[in-house]
Structures are given as C-alpha cells and as structure tokens.
Amino acid sequence: MTAACLMTTYQPLALSFSKGLGTRLWDQAGREYLDAVAGVAVTNVGHSHPKIVSAISEQAGLLLHTSNLYSIDWQQRLAQKLTQLAGMERAFFNNSGAEANETALKLARLYGWHKGIEQPLVVVMENAFHGRTLGTLSASDGPAVRLGFNELPGDFVKVPFGDLKALDKVQQAHGPRIVAILMEPIQGESGVQMAPPGYLKAIRERCTRHAWLLMLDEIQTGIGRTGQWFAFQHEGIVPDVMTLAKGLGNGIPIGACLARGKAADLFTPGSHGSTFGGNPLACRVGCTVLEIIEEQGLLENAKLQGERLLARLRIELADDPNILEIRGQGLMIGIELKQPIRDLTLIAARDHGLLINVTRGKTIRLLPPLTIDEREVEMIVRGVCRAVSAAKDLSQ
C-alpha cells in the first residue's frame, strides 16, 4: 500500500502494527515489540484493555453521538470524576490536547476582558509545546513546529523554564497586561525537562499575588504518568485551569479543560463549543480509564516502576561518555545525549524489539504504559543500552 496520498507531515518508520495487547504490539509479519512509547503517553492502561474494549463495544451499540444540544450522561459522570480528582470545579470536553489548550487560552482572554485589560498577555515558557493549531503554536517553541508560520496570532511573552528571576522581570515590565501563565509541569516534547524543586509552588504564589490564572498543560503528565493523578499534586498546589488529553482516552480522541474559581464561570452559552466534544463514547472510555487506574493501583505502579527504571538506567549507562543526563518522574523519563545518534529508534525496534522515541534530536524519551512490571523494566533497560551501543558503533 502506498502512502503517496498522505500529506507529508510525518516521517514514520517503515513499521506498521496490526495488533496490540497490554505493553506489547505486533507488526504485520507477526513480530512482537515491547512498547516503551505508549503512543506518546496515550495508552496508559495498555493496548486493548478488556474493560475498554467492552466499554467501546457496548457504547457503540447503544449511542455514539447526539451533540451538545442535549445532556450527555457520560460527559457529566466524567466531569464529576475529574473535577473531584483534581480539586477543580468545572470541565469542558473537546477532542485533543491542542483543542484543550485553545480552550484555556480563550479563558485567559475572557479573564482579561472581565478585568478591563484590552491587550492581555499570557506568559509562556521557552521550549514549551502546547499544540500545532495557530493559537497553541504561538504559545510553543521549537524551529520545526514554527517554521514557515510567521506573524502568529496571540499575545505571549516567553520566559526561560525554571527561571523565577526572569519571570519577575517580565512582571515588572508588563505586569498590568499579564492575565495568565501557561506551562507544562514537566516539558515533554523538549526532552523531559524537569522544573527545579519548589518552582511550581513559587509560580502558584506569584499567580495568586498578582491575580493571574495559573494554567497547567498536563496533557502528557496527567492521568497517572508521573505517579500521581496530575503532576501538580507532587508540589501540593492546585492550578486555576488545567488541560488534559492523551492518557484520558487511551487512544480514543478526547481533550478536557478543567477550571476553578473565576475561570470556571467565564464561559457563557455560545462562547465556546465542540461538535464531537464530550460524546458518549469518548467520555465512557475516559471514565473506564480512571476506573482501571484505581482498580489496578497504577499510580503506585507508575511511581515504583518509574523509580526502578530511572535507577537501573543510571547504573547501566553510567560509563557511557555520550550520556549527558538521565531524568524524569514516574514513567516519564528522558535520556539526554551529548551527540545525536542516527537511526536510534529504528535500531531499537528492528534489532531489539523495543519501541522508543527520540525528541528534539538527542533525548531518548521513555513513556511506557503504567502497567509495566519489573521484568519489562529490565527489558527496556537492556534494549536501550544495546540500541545505544549498537547505534554508536555504526556511526563510528
């Protein structure tokens, strides 16, 4: 089959899967792979989980879509569960992470309008990634995603991630116009960049002091990825707005924007909407995902196996001169290389049956399902070490 009819937005490996179960995928030739990417932090409860298969099958036979002209029971159930878990008040559902972040940016604009700010500014972080719509692209960084899209919409001011002094300077320069800070608790696309300890707390304190909205993009970090439901819970804070997607649907498209306080009351009928957002199928799957995480103790498992994976990688790669740093939280781990290694993802898959991701050219990103066990941790460590070693030998 030819891919010539597809737009050239991706550069996929010459690898296509026909089946998945738990932490494993099988290609069209029947070869088995250990999935340490999980569709980029999506299949958190594993592939083809029987409870999700059953929920999708049953719901498809009952009702797929009515639109938001009518009340949707599963949407209300999911909103109640998520707001309860996050300490938020209201939710809006759409179909992707970028849409969820667009929703957050609209809330920031409305918040500014209610405060009488004519040209509101949102503070964003250098090396951030919030999506590829024109609005979220404006709030993101990185040459590849922004190339050719000049004069992007929106008013944003960027500061270095983790730099409180830079934020304070921006506040002094633009204070009256600032309405919100939009940021990832851990920067995913830029290579699993960790904030300094206490940084989120300090950001929360500044937002409270200046009456700014703290808007956290938990699209990659949320739904148990870091060993808590949401990464902000490690710091003991609560944002004003939070966005979710990826792991919430385990492969079914869904996004969510949660809010509390003033931000929860800004939308009025007609001020925002989505044809497919909050449909019965996606929301039932979302409820099922949360149920599975609770029943199988996957928050604790993500914490335990994440600590084990991080420790084992640090031991096994300690003597590799090309390893700059190994960092992460829960099952979101980055291995930063001094020099890029060509064809690393291909070598890992083809020669070692391991699926990994390399982001920004030189950070290996590991995002396995939250269901992995100790044996699979060892398989990931062995596969990564062998792939790094083999790829390095080939490049010499």
C-alpha positions as CSV (number, residue, x, y, z in Angstrom):
1,M,0.0,0.0,0.0
2,T,1.3,3.5,-0.9
3,A,1.4,6.5,1.4
4,A,1.7,8.9,-1.5
5,C,-1.8,10.1,-0.9
6,L,-1.0,11.3,2.6
7,M,0.3,14.8,3.4
8,T,4.0,14.7,4.4
9,T,3.6,15.9,8.0
10,Y,5.2,12.8,9.5
11,Q,8.3,10.7,8.9
12,P,7.1,7.3,10.1
13,L,9.4,4.2,10.4
14,A,8.7,1.6,7.8
15,L,6.8,-0.3,10.5
16,S,3.1,-0.9,10.8
17,F,1.3,-2.7,13.6
18,S,-1.8,-4.9,13.3
19,K,-2.4,-5.8,16.9
20,G,-1.7,-4.6,20.5
21,L,-2.3,-6.1,23.9
22,G,-1.1,-4.7,27.2
23,T,2.5,-3.5,26.8
24,R,3.1,-5.3,23.5
25,L,2.5,-4.6,19.8
26,W,2.7,-7.0,16.8
27,D,3.6,-5.9,13.3
28,Q,2.0,-7.2,10.2
29,A,4.6,-10.0,10.0
30,G,3.6,-11.1,13.5
31,R,6.8,-9.9,15.2
32,E,6.3,-8.8,18.9
33,Y,7.6,-5.5,20.3
34,L,7.7,-4.0,23.8
35,D,6.1,-0.6,23.6
36,A,8.0,2.0,25.7
37,V,6.3,4.9,24.0
38,A,2.6,4.1,24.5
39,G,1.6,6.2,21.5
40,V,3.4,9.2,23.1
41,A,1.9,8.9,26.6
42,V,-1.5,7.8,25.4
43,T,-2.1,4.1,26.1
44,N,-1.5,4.4,29.8
45,V,-3.5,1.3,30.8
46,G,-2.1,-0.7,27.9
47,H,-3.3,-1.7,24.5
48,S,-6.7,-3.3,24.1
49,H,-7.5,-3.5,27.8
50,P,-10.5,-5.8,28.0
51,K,-12.6,-3.3,30.1
52,I,-12.0,-0.6,27.4
53,V,-12.8,-3.0,24.6
54,S,-16.0,-3.9,26.3
55,A,-17.0,-0.3,27.0
56,I,-16.3,0.8,23.4
57,S,-18.2,-2.2,22.0
58,E,-21.2,-1.8,24.3
59,Q,-21.4,2.0,23.9
60,A,-21.1,1.8,20.1
61,G,-24.1,-0.5,20.1
62,L,-26.1,2.0,22.3
63,L,-25.3,5.5,21.2
64,L,-22.3,7.3,19.6
65,H,-23.4,10.9,19.2
66,T,-26.2,13.3,19.9
67,S,-24.3,16.6,20.1
68,N,-24.3,19.0,23.0
69,L,-27.8,20.2,22.2
70,Y,-28.8,17.6,24.8
71,S,-27.5,16.4,28.1
72,I,-24.9,13.6,27.9
73,D,-24.8,11.4,31.0
74,W,-21.3,10.0,30.5
75,Q,-20.0,13.5,30.0
76,Q,-21.4,14.6,33.3
77,R,-20.0,11.5,35.0
78,L,-16.5,12.1,33.6
79,A,-16.6,15.8,34.6
80,Q,-17.6,14.9,38.1
81,K,-14.9,12.4,38.5
82,L,-12.1,14.6,37.0
83,T,-13.0,17.7,39.0
84,Q,-13.1,15.6,42.2
85,L,-9.7,14.1,41.5
86,A,-8.1,17.4,40.6
87,G,-9.7,19.7,43.1
88,M,-11.3,21.7,40.2
89,E,-14.9,22.8,39.7
90,R,-15.9,22.6,36.0
91,A,-14.8,20.8,32.9
92,F,-15.2,21.4,29.1
93,F,-14.6,18.5,26.8
94,N,-13.2,18.5,23.3
95,N,-11.2,16.1,21.1
96,S,-7.5,16.8,21.5
97,G,-4.8,18.4,23.6
98,A,-4.4,21.3,21.2
99,E,-8.1,22.0,21.4
100,A,-8.0,21.8,25.2
101,N,-5.2,24.4,25.2
102,E,-7.1,26.6,22.8
103,T,-9.9,26.5,25.4
104,A,-7.5,27.6,28.1
105,L,-6.3,30.5,26.0
106,K,-9.8,31.6,25.4
107,L,-10.4,31.5,29.1
108,A,-7.3,33.7,29.6
109,R,-8.6,36.2,27.1
110,L,-12.1,36.3,28.7
111,Y,-10.4,36.7,32.1
112,G,-8.5,39.8,30.8
113,W,-11.6,41.2,29.2
114,H,-13.5,41.0,32.5
115,K,-10.7,42.8,34.2
116,G,-10.8,45.6,31.6
117,I,-7.4,44.6,30.0
118,E,-7.6,45.5,26.4
119,Q,-4.4,43.7,25.2
120,P,-3.9,40.8,27.6
121,L,-0.6,38.9,27.8
122,V,-0.1,35.2,28.6
123,V,3.3,34.2,30.0
124,V,4.6,31.0,28.4
125,M,7.9,29.1,28.7
126,E,10.8,28.8,26.3
127,N,11.0,25.3,24.7
128,A,7.3,24.7,25.5
129,F,5.0,22.7,23.4
130,H,1.2,23.2,23.6
131,G,0.0,22.0,20.1
132,R,0.0,22.8,16.4
133,T,-3.1,25.0,15.9
134,L,-2.2,28.6,15.1
135,G,-3.0,29.7,18.7
136,T,-1.2,27.0,20.5
137,L,1.7,27.2,18.1
138,S,2.1,30.8,19.2
139,A,2.5,29.6,22.8
140,S,5.0,26.9,21.7
141,D,8.7,26.9,20.9
142,G,10.9,24.9,18.5
143,P,12.0,25.6,15.0
144,A,10.4,22.6,13.4
145,V,6.9,23.3,14.6
146,R,7.1,27.1,13.9
147,L,8.9,27.1,10.6
148,G,7.0,29.0,7.9
149,F,4.3,30.2,10.3
150,N,5.3,33.8,10.8
151,E,3.1,36.5,12.4
152,L,1.3,34.1,14.6
153,P,-1.8,35.2,16.5
154,G,-2.0,35.9,20.2
155,D,0.0,38.0,22.7
156,F,2.5,36.0,24.5
157,V,5.7,36.7,26.4
158,K,8.3,33.9,26.8
159,V,10.5,33.3,29.9
160,P,13.1,30.5,30.4
161,F,11.6,27.5,32.1
162,G,12.6,27.3,35.8
163,D,13.8,30.9,36.0
164,L,11.9,32.9,38.6
165,K,14.1,36.0,38.2
166,A,13.2,36.2,34.5
167,L,9.5,35.9,35.4
168,D,9.8,38.7,38.0
169,K,11.5,40.9,35.3
170,V,8.6,40.2,32.9
171,Q,6.1,41.1,35.7
172,Q,7.9,44.4,36.2
173,A,7.9,45.2,32.5
174,H,4.4,44.0,31.6
175,G,2.6,43.4,34.9
176,P,-0.7,45.3,34.2
177,R,-1.3,43.4,31.0
178,I,-0.5,39.9,32.2
179,V,-3.5,37.7,32.8
180,A,-2.2,34.1,33.0
181,I,0.8,31.8,32.9
182,L,0.5,28.7,30.7
183,M,3.1,26.0,31.3
184,E,3.8,22.3,31.4
185,P,4.8,20.9,34.9
186,I,7.4,18.8,33.0
187,Q,8.3,19.8,29.5
188,G,7.7,16.7,27.4
189,E,8.5,17.5,23.8
190,S,11.6,19.5,24.6
191,G,13.1,16.4,26.3
192,V,11.5,15.7,29.7
193,Q,12.8,18.9,31.2
194,M,12.2,19.0,34.9
195,A,11.4,22.2,36.8
196,P,13.6,22.9,39.9
197,P,12.1,21.8,43.2
198,G,9.7,24.4,44.5
199,Y,9.3,26.1,41.1
200,L,5.6,25.3,40.7
201,K,4.9,26.4,44.2
202,A,6.6,29.7,43.6
203,I,4.7,30.2,40.3
204,R,1.4,29.4,42.2
205,E,2.3,32.0,44.8
206,R,3.0,34.7,42.2
207,C,-0.2,34.0,40.3
208,T,-2.2,34.3,43.5
209,R,-0.4,37.5,44.4
210,H,-0.9,39.2,41.0
211,A,-4.4,37.7,40.3
212,W,-3.1,35.8,37.3
213,L,-4.5,32.4,36.2
214,L,-2.1,29.5,36.6
215,M,-2.9,27.3,33.6
216,L,-1.1,23.9,33.6
217,D,-0.8,21.8,30.5
218,E,-1.0,18.3,31.9
219,I,-1.7,16.6,28.5
220,Q,1.5,14.5,28.7
221,T,2.0,14.4,32.5
222,G,-1.6,13.8,33.6
223,I,-3.7,10.7,34.2
224,G,-1.1,9.0,36.3
225,R,2.0,9.3,34.1
226,T,4.2,10.8,36.9
227,G,2.9,8.6,39.8
228,Q,0.2,11.0,40.8
229,W,-3.1,11.7,39.0
230,F,-1.6,15.0,37.9
231,A,2.0,16.3,38.2
232,F,1.0,19.4,40.1
233,Q,0.0,17.2,43.0
234,H,3.7,16.4,43.7
235,E,4.1,20.1,44.7
236,G,0.9,20.3,46.7
237,I,-0.7,23.1,44.7
238,V,-3.8,23.4,42.6
239,P,-3.9,25.4,39.3
240,D,-6.8,27.6,38.1
241,V,-7.0,25.9,34.8
242,M,-5.7,22.5,33.7
243,T,-5.7,20.8,30.3
244,L,-5.8,17.0,29.7
245,A,-5.9,14.7,26.7
246,K,-3.6,11.7,25.7
247,G,-3.9,9.2,28.5
248,L,-7.5,10.2,29.3
249,G,-8.8,8.3,26.2
250,N,-6.2,5.6,26.0
251,G,-6.3,6.0,22.2
252,I,-9.9,7.4,21.8
253,P,-9.7,11.1,20.9
254,I,-10.6,13.3,23.9
255,G,-9.4,16.5,25.4
256,A,-10.5,18.3,28.6
257,C,-10.1,21.8,30.1
258,L,-10.8,22.0,33.8
259,A,-11.1,25.2,35.7
260,R,-11.9,26.5,39.2
261,G,-12.8,29.9,40.8
262,K,-13.4,32.8,38.4
263,A,-12.0,30.8,35.4
264,A,-14.8,28.2,35.9
265,D,-17.5,30.8,35.4
266,L,-16.2,32.7,32.3
267,F,-17.9,30.8,29.5
268,T,-21.5,31.5,28.7
269,P,-23.8,29.6,26.3
270,G,-22.4,30.1,22.8
271,S,-19.0,31.4,23.9
272,H,-17.3,28.1,23.2
273,G,-18.4,24.7,21.8
274,S,-17.5,21.5,20.1
275,T,-19.5,19.2,17.8
276,F,-17.9,16.0,18.9
277,G,-16.5,17.1,22.3
278,G,-17.9,15.2,25.3
279,N,-19.6,12.5,23.1
280,P,-20.9,9.4,24.9
281,L,-18.2,7.0,23.6
282,A,-15.2,9.1,24.4
283,C,-16.5,10.1,27.9
284,R,-17.4,6.5,28.8
285,V,-13.9,5.4,27.8
286,G,-12.5,8.3,29.9
287,C,-14.5,7.0,32.9
288,T,-13.3,3.5,32.3
289,V,-9.6,4.6,32.1
290,L,-9.9,6.3,35.5
291,E,-11.6,3.2,36.9
292,I,-8.9,0.9,35.7
293,I,-6.1,3.1,37.1
294,E,-7.8,3.0,40.5
295,E,-8.6,-0.7,40.5
296,Q,-5.2,-1.8,39.3
297,G,-3.2,0.6,41.6
298,L,-1.5,2.1,38.6
299,L,-0.5,5.4,40.3
300,E,1.6,3.4,42.8
301,N,3.0,1.2,40.0
302,A,4.0,4.1,37.9
303,K,5.9,5.6,40.8
304,L,7.5,2.2,41.7
305,Q,8.5,1.1,38.2
306,G,9.5,4.7,37.3
307,E,11.9,4.8,40.2
308,R,13.2,1.4,39.3
309,L,13.7,2.3,35.6
310,L,15.4,5.6,36.4
311,A,17.8,3.9,38.9
312,R,18.6,1.0,36.5
313,L,19.3,3.2,33.5
314,R,21.6,5.4,35.6
315,I,23.6,2.3,36.7
316,E,23.8,0.7,33.3
317,L,24.6,3.9,31.4
318,A,26.9,5.4,34.0
319,D,30.1,4.8,31.9
320,D,28.7,5.9,28.6
321,P,30.5,9.2,27.7
322,N,27.7,10.2,25.4
323,I,25.1,10.3,28.1
324,L,24.6,13.9,29.5
325,E,21.8,13.3,31.9
326,I,19.0,10.8,32.8
327,R,16.0,12.4,34.4
328,G,12.3,12.0,34.9
329,Q,9.4,11.4,37.2
330,G,7.2,8.3,37.4
331,L,7.1,6.7,33.9
332,M,8.1,9.8,32.1
333,I,11.9,9.5,31.5
334,G,14.4,11.3,29.3
335,I,17.9,10.2,28.5
336,E,19.8,13.2,27.1
337,L,22.7,12.5,24.8
338,K,25.7,14.8,24.1
339,Q,25.6,13.9,20.4
340,P,22.6,12.7,18.5
341,I,22.7,9.0,17.4
342,R,21.4,8.4,13.9
343,D,18.6,5.9,13.4
344,L,18.4,5.1,17.1
345,T,14.6,4.4,17.1
346,L,14.9,2.2,14.0
347,I,17.8,0.2,15.5
348,A,15.9,-0.3,18.8
349,A,12.8,-1.5,17.0
350,R,14.4,-3.6,14.3
351,D,17.2,-5.2,16.2
352,H,15.9,-5.2,19.8
353,G,12.1,-5.3,19.5
354,L,11.8,-2.1,21.6
355,L,9.8,1.0,20.7
356,I,11.3,4.2,22.0
357,N,11.1,7.9,21.0
358,V,13.8,10.5,20.4
359,T,12.7,14.1,20.8
360,R,14.5,17.3,19.9
361,G,17.1,15.2,18.1
362,K,19.0,14.0,21.2
363,T,16.8,13.0,24.1
364,I,15.5,9.4,24.3
365,R,12.0,9.7,25.7
366,L,10.5,6.7,27.5
367,L,6.8,6.7,28.2
368,P,5.7,3.1,28.7
369,P,2.2,2.0,29.8
370,L,1.6,2.4,33.5
371,T,1.0,-1.4,33.7
372,I,4.7,-2.4,33.1
373,D,6.2,-4.8,35.6
374,E,9.8,-5.3,36.9
375,R,10.7,-7.8,34.2
376,E,9.6,-5.3,31.5
377,V,11.6,-2.6,33.2
378,E,14.7,-4.8,32.8
379,M,13.8,-5.4,29.1
380,I,13.6,-1.7,28.5
381,V,17.0,-1.1,30.2
382,R,18.6,-3.9,28.2
383,G,17.1,-2.8,24.9
384,V,18.0,0.9,25.4
385,C,21.6,0.0,26.4
386,R,22.1,-2.4,23.4
387,A,20.5,0.0,20.9
388,V,22.6,3.0,22.1
389,S,25.8,0.8,21.9
390,A,24.9,-0.7,18.5
391,A,23.9,2.7,17.0
392,K,27.1,4.3,18.3
393,D,29.3,1.5,16.8
394,L,27.5,2.0,13.4
395,S,28.1,5.8,13.4
396,Q,31.9,5.4,14.1
